[in-house]
């Protein structure tokens, strides 16, 4: 595991020594038993990586469009309004999963009705609560969507991938499924966990919500600090094509190393009091969205969602009360880490207009 901030950034840029050309082995734990396709553009190296990334980028940049951002904010307001009317909600299933699923329809430019199915997929699209494979239902669904788009093309993600000219040819079905795979899986549990942890933070630190309410411009700073602290993705893998010495440890050819984003985000050489939430932290050079060539495609989307959520909570909620919390703990032989909630029951109290 590469743990320090500067070491990690250097490794992330060195795609020759630390390669992403390792289908289904980039995530940790490996996903060889839960999916059949390579994820594009995540699991390819430069220079072809840039060409693959260019295909998907227009859709992942859609949250920068005013009309798409407005739809995201309306979705957040609607979900929050419903939560305020209820005595309590289970924030994972009643709020965060619908938020992620419906917002994804705006990103992929498909009808909102598709999100009704996506909500039913739960917290994770590959594994159930016991870590067992859910099967390849998502790949099968994606293939049906590509086939339907071929018959009735539009301006959606699936139609675009069917039609794109990639180096003088059309994409194969395996490549298209790889793009869909990362679109559905890459930002699912990460968005869900970040949203619920933000809600829990404001429940436990009501003064922080008031601090944002005093000056809404503070939303951006606060969101970056939440990303730094609450990154659900502990680390991601890279494979060394040849024998490599990594800080005194020999990695055999084909062996894996870990780029540990969560550790780098708490490096005391970079972040003063790294375990303390400082919503006005500046500068904040966190690596919650990765670093280098593989900087997260969904960063704009995640920022739009979390900034919209923070702003809506500050404007509409006076108090959040946690009624019951079941933490989701990542348990590995060498560490345990709280990454989110299995369940989070909360009560929102509506803020009276001044």
Secondary structure, DSSP 8 states (H G I E B T S, - for coil): -B-SHHHHHHHHH-TTTSB---TTTSBSS--TTT--S--TTTT--TTHHHHHHHHHHHHHTGGGSHHHHHHHHHHHHHHHHHHHHSS-EEHIIIIIHHHHHHHHHHHHT--TTHHHHHHHT-S-SSB-TTS-B--SHHHHHHHHHHHHHHHS--SSHHHHHHH--BTTB---HHHHHHHHHHHHHTTHHHHHHHHHHHHHHHHH-HHHHHHHHH-GGGHHHHHHHHHHHH-S---EEEE-SS-EEETTEEE-TT-EEEE-HHHHTT-TTTSTTTTS--TT-SS----TT--GGG--TTHHHHHHHHHHHHHHHHHHEEEEEEEEEEEEEEEETTEEEEEEEEEEEEEEEE----
